[in-house]
Amino acid sequence: MDRKIFIITLVLFLFSSILSAGWTQYYGEIDDETGFFVQQTLDGGYILTGHTTSWGSEQEDVFLIKTNQAGDISWLKTFGGVDQDEGHSVQQCSDEGYIICGQTYSYGAGNADVYLIKTDECGNLCWTKTIGGINSDGGHGIRQTSDGGFILTGITSSYGSGTDTYLVKTDSLGNTQWSRYFGGSDMEFGYSVLQTQDGGYIVCGGTCSFGAGQWDIYLIKTDQNGNAVWTKTYGDTGTDIGYSIKQTSDCGYIITGLTDSYGAGLKDVYLIKTDSCGDSIWAKTYGGSENDFTSSIDITPSGNFIVTGVTNSYGAGSSDIYLLYLTSSGNPIWTKTFGGINADIGICTQHTAEGGFILTGATESFGSGGSDIILIKTDINGVAVEESVISPPNQINYSIKSLDNNDISLELSLPQTSDIRLDIYDVSGRYISTPLDGSYTPGIHNISFNMEKQGVYFFNLKFNQSTHQGKFTVI
């Protein structure tokens, strides 16, 4: 082999290996942030949306975060007014900008309206739209359509009978072309929407008006003009809800959500495979004796499924992030949990171009305080190795890594002279040690200490008046 070709091949292999490795990032300040949706962008980085009470106005605002391939923030934008506003879904558009769908209490005609935000590739605002009537309406899922417009689903109490599933088609500037609502005398909502291979649309959500139980999964297939072709419900006498849907290669559908009609626990992960007409081919449940559910599903190039959500049956804390990798028949390949001693939730996951997975949600176990955005990149085996914290300017930045012989390396980047204290606890919450307690000057400090035993440990890192929580593993 030519030496230049060999070197290029080696560099590409090493670069691909770096990208496929796992990492974990947290974003936030002392108040509450939650990541609702993540997508890999054309440059290999990631785009996230959700809500924040730390950035923007004093109330909840929509955030849009763009990161590089390692999860480092490239830019952060907030949108909203004086009341509560949330971003529920984001997609990179054909012009390389972004479309966000959510809900606003600050603008619009009613108590709450669907909130559409279009930005350029740098997150600069292009336009905003509100959609809805005099009552409460909200948007959940959005996708760009083949004609360059957008299809969105959500919930409306302004139109229909009761509270109904809302389906709206807009042009490329967010102007409504048509809107439809589906439901009965009780309550329905749409959570996930796709344009199907035949040019129509499929909507997944929940219904109280139809089906066998209190709540049933609600699946609506429409033509290209939003007229219902067929509707299906799935479930039994309990609560069954669908949160995410994808179309499979056989033109059928895969749905994930929750059930307490079936399964082993209080609520279990629910996975349903249907044919192109919505008839169930198989249904499976996953989970333990407590509450477990998933809110997001994606299909890998191999035809397998990746799903994420929340587990109270497994993991380290009150609730942990639940990640399941399944074959095309729904058989588990592996399951993983991520989290600490407090509440941690997974909300959205997708496969990545280099073969791993990206997921977002919220953590109360780690980060800067309250609830923080969590972004986890895993390899194909669900392994996320490195953990670090990214804070806005004038905040502490740090990383903790496990070395050989039970040694731990702590790197601190301080914007000012600071009092630093590091307390370490085992998985039961028992205090172990305080390897760090003193005043440190501005700059980067590399500090090493040794742990007597291998295992998982949690820490509190006190920086002046704030406290950061996290974990590390001694291997």
Phi, psi and omega in degrees: 000137176303138185299320180295319179296319179298315181295316179299316180298318180295315179299315179298321179295315180295320180296317178296322179295321179296315182294326184279349179291160183268157174201166177225134177232149175235141180229131178155176176233215190282341179266204190254134172226147176220134173268121182261334186208143177221144175217142173285137182266172186296334179273005179092352176276204185219149174240134183231148169223164180173218177227153181220143169246001178268326182249154178089220181281184182285340178265184177294133175236159171286136170244153173226117181243129173251129178241165170276191184292340179263004180086006176283138184292125172273316174201160180223132178232150173233151181221142177149179182238216187276346180250197186278131178220138184224145170258126183253336183207147178218147175217140171284134186266175181295337176271009179073003170277195186225146173242130179245138174238136180195217183220140179232136170257355183272329187231170173103190189267338189235198177298316174214146182228160168299137184239116176249132180231123177248130178236167170277188186291345179259007179084006178284138187293129173261310177196161172230151176222146168243143182228130178151181182246211188278347179257210185263130177221150180206153178253142177244294184253146178216146175216144172286140183262170185296339178269006179091354175274203183221147172242133181224154175229160180181226187220143176222135168244006177274332183232160178087200179243116185081219175249122192239162170293134185247131177228123185229133173251130178238166170277189185290346179257008177085008178281131184293126175265320171200158176222147180224152174226146186226137177155184180241213185280348182257224189243136173223158171209154172252136183242328185222139182220146177220149165276129185271170185296337179271005179092352176274202184221152175234132182237136179237139179188224182219155178221139170257347185275329186237166176097194190262341191231197178296308172232138173233153172296136185241119181240125183236123175254129180238165170278187185291345179259008176084010177277133184296128173267315173201159173229149179223150170236151180224135178142184180227216190284348182265215179255121180224124186224139175257130182248339186209143182219145171224151174271134182268169186296339179270014181073005173274198185220151172238129185238141171230156181177225181222158175213140163241011173276330182230171173099187190264339190239197178296306169227142181234158170298136183237127179232127182233129173253129179238167170274188185291344178262005178085005177282133185293129174266315173205159176220139181222153176238154181218143178142180181248214187276348181254202181276126177219137175202162177234148184238003184208140177222146174220157180250128179278164178303335178279354180092001176280172183242138171242129181227148177224158180181225187227140173233133169255356182272330186231169175099193190261340190233196180297321169213144181233158173292135184243124179233123182236133175247122190233152174288173179294347176262003178086010179275134183296132169267313171201160172230146180225151170237148178226135178152178181236214188278348179254198184275130177223136184226142171259136184239323184218140175219152173214156171281155182249162186297330183272004171109354178261208182221150175238139178215152178225164180177227181214150178227136169254356181274329185230171176102205191261352180142155182060226174251129180244155173293136173241136176232118184241126173250125178243163170278187184295341179264008178078020183263125173246115192268296187279149174229134176210168179238133175247124180240158175297170180306152181071012175245165180286142170239138182206160172216145179237129181229145177270130179250190178286161173059035178066017178276145179238135178250126176244122175251124180246135172242112188250130179280347185202168174300129191218146170273122184239133175223132179240115176251137184242141182227153174275182186293343178272356182091004181284132179296135180250305185193169173233087184285351185216126178197101182177185180258135183231143182280165178299149180124193182259130179236129176252118187234134179241146174210167187241141175253140184290323187235154174282158179141186179264133180230150175250153181222154167245119178252109182266124183236102187053248184260001181249158180232131175251138179244148179191191179214161172212162182240127175268118184239000000 
